[in-house]
Amino acid sequence: MYQDKRRIHFIYLLIDFFGIGLSFYFAYRLRIILNFESTTVSTLNHYLLIFILWGISLIFTINNFDLYSTDRSLTIPQETLKLLKVILYSC
């Protein structure tokens, strides 16, 4: 069963965008709900800039560490450590 790798990479990329966007949205909404910040458009623009920069750096770092492909020689803890390293590097 052969699948086109471009399609799989694109699906992984979409899942990453969705996950990053969802986590960022919840963090933004939580700040408003807990009254840390008033709801204004200017604060949303600052958040969007940070989100876009962090999301791009995260996706490039994931791609550089070859996490969009599956290395069958890695165990689950090894792959988890690799993913955590990527997240820390992208911050």
N, C-alpha and C positions, 0 to 999 in steps of 0.2 A: 504494500500500500504506500505509494509515493504521493507526497503532497508538495506543492510548490512552496519553496522556502520564503519567497517574497510575500506570499499571502499570510503565512504564519507569522512572519516578522511584523507585518502591518497589523495583524490582530493583537499581537503582544503590545505593540506601540499604542494602539487604541485603548487597551486595558490599562496601560500605564497612565495615559492621559486622564482617563476616567478616574482612576484611583487617586492620583495626585490632586486632581480638581475637587473630588469629593472630600478628601481630607482637608484641603485648604478651605473649602466652603464651610465645613463644620467648625473649624478653628475660628474663622471670621464670625460666624453666627454666634458662637459661644462667647466671644468677647462682647458682642452687642447684648446678648441675653443677660450676662452677668454685670452689665452696665460699666464695663471698663472703658467704653468708648461710645460716643454718640453715633447715630447712623447718619453719615453724610457721604456724598459722592466723592469728596476729595480723599477721604480715608480709604474708600474702595479702590481708587486709582493707585494709591501707594501699595495696597495689598496686591493688586493685579500685576504691577511691575515686579514686585518681589516674587510672586508666583510664577510669572513667565520666565524670569531669569533662573530661578531654582529648578523649575521643571525642565528647561532646556539643558542645564548642567547635569541634572540627574539622568536624563535619557542618554546624553552623550557618554556619561560615565558608565552606565549600564552596558552600552554598546561596546565601549573600549574594554570592559572586563568580560566580554563574550557571554553575557547572561541572557541574550536573546536566542542562544542556541543551547542545546542540552548536552552536557558532558557526562556521558554514562559512567565514567570512571570515578566521579565524585559521589561521596555519600551525601545523605540529606544534611547532616550537621556541617560538612565541608561547604556545601552549596549555600547553606544559611549563613555561615561565616563570611563567605564571599559576598553575599548580598548585603550583609550588615556593613562590611568594609566599603562597599560602593556608596551606600547611603551616607556614611560618615564622610567620605571623600567629597561628595557632592555638596555637603553643607559648607 
